[in-house]
């Protein structure tokens, strides 16, 4: 046993023998004194729970997660007056004694023996640190109660651990650890969090009355918690003045300074220290990142461990969010859809060639208030990232049939004649990827305003002709079209299997903007598909960083992507977006409207940025269609893809790409794709009709068979 331990044992025995005979706890401690084991015992010190910080692409904080709000800081970033105040009131001889303050402990022991219980502490800062470590290491209520119980057994164990701590660390190191682990009340753990929470300053900038206040709060943080009301604040103020008096008694400050500080008000500001996505300025992107962590095994073997890591491990997570593009997405939506409208618009922006999600925005605020019409789920993303199902993607899916046709050798001016109504020739006309016959001759597909005649890949796409695309899908293959979509990351927002019917090309599957935007980004990247990416770097509490790089593959031949971009560019000049207009640089895209305007979309891309916009009523898109509605203060008889989503996309892209040098599309391989090929013989000797630019999107809807209608969001 070391000298400190021997002195302690001797002191305890002497204290016991030198006092009058007592019963109860006093007698017990005297009887047990000969058997005391006061050898140092190693203290297991788990890392402190620290907040995780989420940063945007420029390194600015956009969210934080924590079980305990704490920021660990080195001692040299704590004001000297704070160190002085805490030592003065908690352990004035801290730098003079060893593991324990024998003088203080004996004084406390004498009081306790006379009272028959534990009525006075006498703990050193080292002992208090030990108690906090044991409390934080407790994994059950029983262990927590044991760490706090008023018993001699606990005190003796604390002494043994304290002796080992004193042998292991310097006094400054112990003080630093104590200041970082201590709870100050108001949800603030550690001196840095407390300084920010109480006064809105860092621990390094605390002044005398502020430091005295925090030193006062440590002993009884519950009863002096300023968030607890007027009585608590009065107790905290009184306790602060005790600290100031103690500092003056010890000669650490003058009596005049103490009096001046005591004359000041408490000064508690209660600065919010927001946590979670509800308090993030970008809640939908925050939800995406949060769920990415919960899905990633590198953060822990189980979902529970990953969430614990996110809230306790003090990580710094850098993300892909671009503040300028995020602002553009929010402003683009805000100009067309109001936060209390029945219909909700959502938008995602993705960088071609990397899959980096640059922005996620929605017209509704995120939250749980039904009165304020807030939204409690992630309408911009799929179910795996906090969503609840999405909206049918409509004619944005025609692009996958177009891609399949070009992959199979069709040329831009290949085509055939279609009517205003289409029925499958027989049940075997369409085959899903399981080999099932899904063609339904009893179910007609129609064009809204009627656009029969000869259509090519160009004109059929520009006019978004339903009957043309269902027949085109029959010719190139339903399964082949599904496989093209899947190669670009297309999957249902609810995680269920894609519905494979002849109306697949008309967008019967519910989707989310992130998935659709990312698929279109692959076309903008000349066929390079990259999985959606939200996190670029994770740095742990020790400064070790792990980079997250894009996961990409070549999903399409570059020349097929180029030809598709060329045809989709005409949507702005010759097709359903003609009345909306372009964005002043190379762009391509496709409108989408669902059965009787149950929801509407626009998805488009440039070589530099892709985006997808959806709008629908979250109460249930089928039951609450976008007909005779007021959105953003404007009345609409019917909402099409070019009515609201198209203008949102246009306004967003112009603002998001401001300052970005325009990149041109790679020209279409004219020898391979220009003109017509296998279907040239069917070309009639008449001029192709121009799409009617007086109707936003006249022929972009479909009546689904009853048995293929997916479940609504509602």
Secondary structure as GFF3:
##gff-version 3
##sequence-region A 1 714
A	DSSP	alpha_helix	3	17	.	.	.	ID=ss1
A	DSSP	alpha_helix	24	32	.	.	.	ID=ss2
A	DSSP	three_ten_helix	33	35	.	.	.	ID=ss3
A	DSSP	beta_strand	52	55	.	.	.	ID=ss4
A	DSSP	beta_strand	61	65	.	.	.	ID=ss5
A	DSSP	beta_strand	69	70	.	.	.	ID=ss6
A	DSSP	three_ten_helix	75	77	.	.	.	ID=ss7
A	DSSP	alpha_helix	80	90	.	.	.	ID=ss8
A	DSSP	alpha_helix	102	115	.	.	.	ID=ss9
A	DSSP	alpha_helix	125	137	.	.	.	ID=ss10
A	DSSP	alpha_helix	141	148	.	.	.	ID=ss11
A	DSSP	alpha_helix	152	168	.	.	.	ID=ss12
A	DSSP	alpha_helix	171	181	.	.	.	ID=ss13
A	DSSP	beta_strand	183	185	.	.	.	ID=ss14
A	DSSP	beta_strand	188	189	.	.	.	ID=ss15
A	DSSP	alpha_helix	191	199	.	.	.	ID=ss16
A	DSSP	three_ten_helix	203	205	.	.	.	ID=ss17
A	DSSP	alpha_helix	208	217	.	.	.	ID=ss18
A	DSSP	three_ten_helix	226	228	.	.	.	ID=ss19
A	DSSP	alpha_helix	230	249	.	.	.	ID=ss20
A	DSSP	alpha_helix	255	262	.	.	.	ID=ss21
A	DSSP	three_ten_helix	277	279	.	.	.	ID=ss22
A	DSSP	alpha_helix	283	295	.	.	.	ID=ss23
A	DSSP	three_ten_helix	297	299	.	.	.	ID=ss24
A	DSSP	alpha_helix	303	312	.	.	.	ID=ss25
A	DSSP	beta_strand	316	319	.	.	.	ID=ss26
A	DSSP	alpha_helix	323	334	.	.	.	ID=ss27
A	DSSP	beta_strand	343	350	.	.	.	ID=ss28
A	DSSP	beta_strand	357	362	.	.	.	ID=ss29
A	DSSP	three_ten_helix	383	385	.	.	.	ID=ss30
A	DSSP	beta_strand	391	392	.	.	.	ID=ss31
A	DSSP	three_ten_helix	394	397	.	.	.	ID=ss32
A	DSSP	alpha_helix	398	407	.	.	.	ID=ss33
A	DSSP	beta_strand	415	418	.	.	.	ID=ss34
A	DSSP	beta_strand	421	422	.	.	.	ID=ss35
A	DSSP	beta_strand	445	446	.	.	.	ID=ss36
A	DSSP	beta_strand	453	456	.	.	.	ID=ss37
A	DSSP	alpha_helix	457	462	.	.	.	ID=ss38
A	DSSP	alpha_helix	466	476	.	.	.	ID=ss39
A	DSSP	alpha_helix	478	487	.	.	.	ID=ss40
A	DSSP	three_ten_helix	502	506	.	.	.	ID=ss41
A	DSSP	beta_strand	510	511	.	.	.	ID=ss42
A	DSSP	alpha_helix	513	524	.	.	.	ID=ss43
A	DSSP	beta_strand	528	530	.	.	.	ID=ss44
A	DSSP	beta_strand	535	539	.	.	.	ID=ss45
A	DSSP	beta_strand	545	547	.	.	.	ID=ss46
A	DSSP	beta_strand	552	554	.	.	.	ID=ss47
A	DSSP	alpha_helix	558	573	.	.	.	ID=ss48
A	DSSP	beta_strand	588	593	.	.	.	ID=ss49
A	DSSP	three_ten_helix	595	597	.	.	.	ID=ss50
A	DSSP	beta_strand	599	605	.	.	.	ID=ss51
A	DSSP	beta_strand	610	617	.	.	.	ID=ss52
A	DSSP	beta_strand	627	631	.	.	.	ID=ss53
A	DSSP	beta_strand	634	638	.	.	.	ID=ss54
A	DSSP	pi_helix	641	645	.	.	.	ID=ss55
A	DSSP	alpha_helix	646	656	.	.	.	ID=ss56
A	DSSP	alpha_helix	670	673	.	.	.	ID=ss57
A	DSSP	three_ten_helix	680	682	.	.	.	ID=ss58
A	DSSP	three_ten_helix	706	708	.	.	.	ID=ss59
###
